[in-house]
Amino acid sequence: MSSVNKTAHPFDKARLEALLSHRFFYAPAFEIYNGVAGLYDYGPAGSALQANIIAEWRKHFIIEDSMLELDTTIMTPASVFETSGHVARFADWMVKDSKTGDVLRADHLVKNVLEARLAGDKEARGEVAQPAENEKKNKKKVKKTAVRLSDELVKEYEVILAQLDNYGGLELGELCRKYDIRNPDTDNKVTEPQEFNLMFASSIGPTGKFPGYLRPETAQGHFLNFSRLLDFNNGRIPFASAQIGRSFRNEISPRAGLLRVREFTMAEIEHFVDPMDKSHSKFSGVRDTVLTLLDRHVQASGSTKVTEMSVGEAVEKGVIANETLGYFMARIHTFLLKIGTNRRRLRFRQHMSNEMAHYATDCWDAEIENSTGWTECVGCADRAAYDLTVHSKKTGHPLVVREPLDHPIVTEKEVPVFNKKLLGVKFKRDGLILQSYVEGLNEQDLFKMKEELGKGATSVTINGKTFEITSELLTIERKTFKETIREYTPNVIEPSFGLGRILYTLLEHSFWSREPDIERGVLSLPPLVAPTKVLIVPISAKKEFEPLVNEISAKLRRAGVFSRVDDSSVSIGKRYARNDELGTPYGITVDFASVKNRTVTLRERDTMDQRIATLEEVIATVTELVEGGIDWTEACRRLPAYDGVQAID
Ligand SMILES: Nc1ncnc2c1ncn2[C@@H]1O[C@H](COP(=O)(O)OP(=O)(O)OP(=O)(O)O)[C@@H](O)[C@H]1O
């Protein structure tokens, strides 16, 4: 078996982008109308890759944990987002170039400028070599100049960068002034940060009187259907709902390809759990999963040093707030590795206190490193009872769990009992004021009143008016109550995935160029998610290959393996090179010997190793390879090597 050196050529973003565009993974939407920033169309390869990631997501999360899948509407009445807090708070801070009026996202501006200054300082100190040409191309960032900074300033910049997500508009404005942060494109000063709401506003119906928004996340659709979901789940908790669908955010300046777009596919889970018990029945199965963690205390100290820790230990030590949150972090980790994310480039970063939504109790982002730095690809938050509580309060619809108690709770209480007739006669309409006042008294005050009434009479003063109360008018009685139902609002743990970010970072992690020819790009996508699993390559387009090619296609189809035939007129080598760029892991070549002997060759993408065997053996092996039952080493053990010549008996 040949070995492969995937790092012989350093990562070259421009080459990857050219490949993705040329092979139509995705492209700017409305391109022939000059495109619109932040909107992309996926082509056949990108759509198939996304569909395969989604299919695995469904298996890994929905099927594994029997989640309840939903498909709720995108267009949402404004009242829903007023209640959820999105109308008031779903915003980013923007600044404008004081002369050109160009708009920039304030936190991104601070980050890009300070990072460029730190890089310039390193260069001035001679700590880094001049970047290679292709490294420069990888970073379409702010231009850096080799200027030496004081040690104090370096420390200050590092602390700011480690806590950037913690800053609001005021602080970002102060940073721009204090460190003279300007628009890097023009060197002009920028204005004070202003809030910009990221939701796309719309109007439902012809009157213009019914405002709506395109949803910026799928979550509200889960919360609004909570009662139905609970009912579907036979009134039992915990359970989780899941939804895969489009979301829309009017991002201020989307310039990072698929990493920041204005329309994207999300996959979200809302796990509803008892606030008194956030343990998870399957936690023991993930306890030993080791995660790379960057907790909030480390960030607060201005560092980005990560710790490797098992989920079990992190929950025990209180680093991760509870078992359910830990369970999902471990499952997210396993999912991302399964689809091909590089483990060394994956970490979980905890939100700092200001960064977290005010109602959330703990929140971790799965961040994936790529050519732009570390990018949040999955958010995993404990949203407490916030969403269900606010929607319930607004609509009057109870979004609660009612659970029969195993052991009813029996309590005794003092209860005021009025002689209603006498109350009306004596105090007329003010009687109601007195009644509600007395009913609102606590146990201790009622007890005191009872004692006084036992002596004949008492009095109370409400808003300056005194009420004389006799024991004929009011008695305080001790009554027994039996509670058989516990009613509570569940808490919600929410893993929220952005599929475009996961897909793009996966493409970066999979991309390399073959030695010695840098032009020969390869995408080493795992068979699980590769758009096409097997390429069938007849040596030429001659009619005599057709029956065998059709037979192989049909057999692979029957085995559930997605294949394509490439019988174009270019050389076999070129056809394989094209499919290496598409990430196709296996190729079956059909030649004259195949027609005669029913033997075909099987090629593996990364090593370019070739094996030879009968059509049936090759199909059985490739099916197992695609299903993940065996790896290429095992396939090599089973099938003899092909030395480049097929004997024709
Ligand atoms: N503009 C976007 N383009 C692509 N994916 C996005 C975008 N905004 C959010 N996502 C994805 O949706 C997931 C959940 O959204 P969430 O609201 O937690 O993101 P966010 O904190 O607003 O992201 P950011 O801070 O990067 O703007 C993110 O982890 C990310 O994968």
The ligand as an SDF file (V2000), in Angstrom:
LIG
                    3D

 31 33  0  0  0  0  0  0  0  0999 V2000
  -24.3850   34.4410    9.2270 N   0  0  0  0  0  0  0  0  0  0  0  0
  -24.1970   33.1330    9.3780 C   0  0  0  0  0  0  0  0  0  0  0  0
  -23.7580   32.4100    8.3310 N   0  0  0  0  0  0  0  0  0  0  0  0
  -23.5750   31.0760    8.4490 C   0  0  0  0  0  0  0  0  0  0  0  0
  -23.8320   30.3950    9.5740 N   0  0  0  0  0  0  0  0  0  0  0  0
  -24.2790   31.0710   10.6410 C   0  0  0  0  0  0  0  0  0  0  0  0
  -24.4690   32.4770   10.6030 C   0  0  0  0  0  0  0  0  0  0  0  0
  -24.9100   32.8780   11.8220 N   0  0  0  0  0  0  0  0  0  0  0  0
  -24.9870   31.7770   12.5800 C   0  0  0  0  0  0  0  0  0  0  0  0
  -24.6110   30.6950   11.8960 N   0  0  0  0  0  0  0  0  0  0  0  0
  -24.5880   29.3040   12.3530 C   0  0  0  0  0  0  0  0  0  0  0  0
  -25.6590   29.0620   13.2380 O   0  0  0  0  0  0  0  0  0  0  0  0
  -25.1780   28.5440   14.4690 C   0  0  0  0  0  0  0  0  0  0  0  0
  -26.0420   29.0040   15.6200 C   0  0  0  0  0  0  0  0  0  0  0  0
  -26.2510   30.3970   15.5780 O   0  0  0  0  0  0  0  0  0  0  0  0
  -25.8630   31.3910   16.7620 P   0  0  0  0  0  0  0  0  0  0  0  0
  -26.9590   32.3610   16.9040 O   0  0  0  0  0  0  0  0  0  0  0  0
  -25.4160   30.6540   17.9640 O   0  0  0  0  0  0  0  0  0  0  0  0
  -24.6050   32.0890   16.0640 O   0  0  0  0  0  0  0  0  0  0  0  0
  -23.9640   33.4650   16.4580 P   0  0  0  0  0  0  0  0  0  0  0  0
  -23.4680   33.3730   17.8550 O   0  0  0  0  0  0  0  0  0  0  0  0
  -24.8790   34.5720   16.1300 O   0  0  0  0  0  0  0  0  0  0  0  0
  -22.7350   33.4290   15.4120 O   0  0  0  0  0  0  0  0  0  0  0  0
  -21.7170   34.6390   15.1780 P   0  0  0  0  0  0  0  0  0  0  0  0
  -21.3190   35.1240   16.5420 O   0  0  0  0  0  0  0  0  0  0  0  0
  -20.6020   33.9960   14.4320 O   0  0  0  0  0  0  0  0  0  0  0  0
  -22.4700   35.6550   14.3950 O   0  0  0  0  0  0  0  0  0  0  0  0
  -23.7480   29.0280   14.5450 C   0  0  0  0  0  0  0  0  0  0  0  0
  -22.9860   28.1650   15.3440 O   0  0  0  0  0  0  0  0  0  0  0  0
  -23.3130   28.9950   13.1000 C   0  0  0  0  0  0  0  0  0  0  0  0
  -22.8860   27.7030   12.7270 O   0  0  0  0  0  0  0  0  0  0  0  0
  1  2  1  0
  2  3  1  0
  2  7  2  0
  3  4  2  0
  4  5  1  0
  5  6  2  0
  6  7  1  0
  6 10  1  0
  7  8  1  0
  8  9  2  0
  9 10  1  0
 10 11  1  0
 11 12  1  0
 11 30  1  0
 12 13  1  0
 13 14  1  0
 13 28  1  0
 14 15  1  0
 15 16  1  0
 16 17  2  0
 16 18  1  0
 16 19  1  0
 19 20  1  0
 20 21  2  0
 20 22  1  0
 20 23  1  0
 23 24  1  0
 24 25  2  0
 24 26  1  0
 24 27  1  0
 28 29  1  0
 28 30  1  0
 30 31  1  0
M  END
$$$$
